[in-house]
Amino acid sequence: MNLRDKIAEIPDFPKKGILFRDISPLLRDPAALSLLIEEFTKIIHPNDVDIFAGIESRGFPLACALALKYNKGMIMIRKQGKLPGATHKVSYNIEYGSATMEIQVGALKKGQKVYICDDLLATGGTAKAAAKLVEKIGGKVSGFAFIIELTDLKGSKIIKDYKHNALVKY
């Protein structure tokens, strides 16, 4: 099975001129989802991870599935104001302004090895901010797992100091 065949292309979303790569069909297909997780188990060594972190929101299903496969926990990295209780925050620049992401206080223990998951690596700004947030609170980023990488946007250069893998590249 070719995972690329399970990724839909939605033109002009979220705005005109953007070709959105949608992982929803892949997530709906149990065989494709199983293949996705099996491919990552060839890359991620169990000793390299204590906990998986999913970046809102499309990173959540990947992080959760990998956490189950590895018998590890999963935490959420969310947009500001979406997590209850006290949070750690980091702000970062995005295309037209800035954004803030958060992790709940107590979600990570100092020194824990964190594998950060998201559906897509584009410019790398969100991934880099997630790594900075994990490190700010004492976690160690073991690597990144992406389903898709948009290679023309050169996001891998932004996170070049971290191990990172994407199963489908455009």
C-alpha positions as CSV (number, residue, x, y, z in Angstrom):
1,M,0.0,0.0,0.0
2,N,1.2,3.5,-0.8
3,L,0.4,5.9,2.0
4,R,0.4,8.8,-0.5
5,D,-2.7,7.3,-2.1
6,K,-4.5,7.7,1.2
7,I,-3.8,11.4,1.5
8,A,-6.5,13.7,-0.1
9,E,-5.6,16.8,-1.9
10,I,-8.0,19.7,-1.2
11,P,-7.4,22.8,-3.4
12,D,-7.9,26.3,-2.1
13,F,-8.0,25.3,1.6
14,P,-7.7,27.0,4.0
15,K,-7.4,29.8,1.5
16,K,-7.1,30.3,-2.3
17,G,-3.9,29.0,-3.8
18,I,-3.1,26.5,-1.0
19,L,-3.2,22.7,-1.8
20,F,-4.1,21.1,1.5
21,R,-2.8,17.6,2.2
22,D,-5.6,15.9,4.2
23,I,-4.7,12.8,6.3
24,S,-8.4,12.2,7.2
25,P,-8.8,9.3,4.6
26,L,-5.6,7.7,6.0
27,L,-6.9,7.8,9.5
28,R,-10.2,6.3,8.4
29,D,-8.5,3.3,6.9
30,P,-7.4,0.7,9.5
31,A,-4.9,-0.9,7.1
32,A,-3.3,2.4,6.2
33,L,-3.2,3.5,9.8
34,S,-1.6,0.2,10.9
35,L,1.0,0.6,8.1
36,L,1.7,4.1,9.2
37,I,2.4,3.0,12.8
38,E,4.5,0.0,11.6
39,E,6.7,2.2,9.5
40,F,7.4,4.5,12.4
41,T,8.3,1.5,14.6
42,K,11.1,0.8,12.1
43,I,12.4,4.3,12.9
44,I,11.7,5.0,16.5
45,H,13.6,2.8,19.0
46,P,11.7,2.2,22.2
47,N,14.6,3.4,24.4
48,D,14.5,6.8,22.6
49,V,11.1,7.7,24.0
50,D,9.5,8.1,27.4
51,I,6.4,9.9,26.1
52,F,4.9,11.1,22.8
53,A,3.7,14.7,22.3
54,G,1.1,15.5,19.7
55,I,0.9,19.0,18.2
56,E,-2.7,20.4,17.9
57,S,-4.7,18.9,16.5
58,R,-3.6,16.6,13.7
59,G,-0.6,15.4,15.7
60,F,-2.9,14.0,18.3
61,P,-4.0,10.8,16.5
62,L,-0.4,10.0,15.5
63,A,1.0,10.6,19.0
64,C,-1.8,8.6,20.6
65,A,-1.4,5.6,18.2
66,L,2.4,5.5,18.7
67,A,1.9,5.8,22.5
68,L,-0.3,2.8,22.5
69,K,2.1,0.8,20.2
70,Y,5.0,1.6,22.5
71,N,3.1,1.3,25.8
72,K,4.0,4.9,26.6
73,G,2.0,8.0,27.5
74,M,0.9,10.9,25.4
75,I,0.7,14.6,26.0
76,M,-0.9,17.4,24.1
77,I,0.8,20.6,22.8
78,R,-2.1,23.0,22.2
79,K,-2.9,26.5,21.2
80,Q,-3.1,29.0,23.9
81,G,-6.2,28.9,26.1
82,K,-7.2,25.3,25.1
83,L,-5.7,23.4,28.1
84,P,-7.2,23.6,31.6
85,G,-5.1,24.5,34.6
86,A,-1.6,26.0,34.8
87,T,0.4,25.8,31.6
88,H,3.9,26.4,30.3
89,K,3.9,28.6,27.2
90,V,6.1,29.6,24.2
91,S,5.3,32.2,21.6
92,Y,6.6,32.0,18.1
93,N,6.2,33.7,14.7
94,I,3.9,32.4,12.1
95,E,3.2,33.6,8.5
96,Y,1.1,36.6,9.5
97,G,1.9,37.3,13.1
98,S,2.5,35.2,16.1
99,A,1.0,32.3,18.0
100,T,1.4,30.7,21.4
101,M,1.4,27.0,22.3
102,E,1.1,25.4,25.7
103,I,1.7,22.2,27.7
104,Q,0.1,21.6,31.0
105,V,2.3,22.0,34.1
106,G,3.2,18.6,35.4
107,A,2.7,16.9,32.0
108,L,6.4,16.2,31.6
109,K,9.0,15.2,34.1
110,K,12.5,16.7,33.9
111,G,14.7,14.6,31.6
112,Q,11.9,12.7,29.9
113,K,12.6,11.8,26.3
114,V,9.9,13.2,24.2
115,Y,9.0,12.3,20.6
116,I,7.0,15.1,19.0
117,C,4.3,14.1,16.4
118,D,2.5,16.1,13.8
119,D,0.8,15.4,10.6
120,L,2.9,17.7,8.5
121,L,6.2,19.5,8.4
122,A,6.0,22.7,6.3
123,T,8.1,25.7,7.2
124,G,9.2,24.1,10.5
125,G,8.2,27.0,12.8
126,T,5.6,25.2,14.8
127,A,7.8,22.1,15.2
128,K,10.8,24.2,16.4
129,A,8.5,26.1,18.8
130,A,7.2,22.7,20.2
131,A,10.8,21.6,20.7
132,K,11.6,24.8,22.5
133,L,8.6,24.4,24.8
134,V,9.5,20.8,25.7
135,E,13.1,21.8,26.4
136,K,12.1,24.9,28.4
137,I,10.3,22.6,30.9
138,G,13.2,20.1,31.1
139,G,12.2,17.5,28.5
140,K,14.6,16.1,26.0
141,V,13.4,16.0,22.4
142,S,14.3,12.6,21.0
143,G,12.9,13.4,17.6
144,F,10.0,14.3,15.4
145,A,7.5,12.0,13.6
146,F,5.6,13.6,10.7
147,I,3.3,11.8,8.3
148,I,4.0,14.4,5.5
149,E,6.8,16.7,4.7
150,L,6.5,19.5,2.1
151,T,10.1,19.6,1.0
152,D,9.9,22.8,-1.0
153,L,9.2,24.7,2.2
154,K,12.5,23.5,3.8
155,G,11.1,23.0,7.3
156,S,13.7,20.3,7.8
157,K,16.4,23.0,7.9
158,I,14.7,24.7,10.8
159,I,14.8,21.5,12.9
160,K,18.0,20.1,11.5
161,D,19.5,19.7,15.0
162,Y,16.8,17.1,15.8
163,K,16.1,13.6,14.4
164,H,13.1,13.9,12.2
165,N,11.3,11.6,9.8
166,A,8.3,12.0,7.4
167,L,6.8,9.0,5.7
168,V,5.4,10.8,2.7
169,K,7.3,13.7,1.0
170,Y,5.9,16.1,-1.6
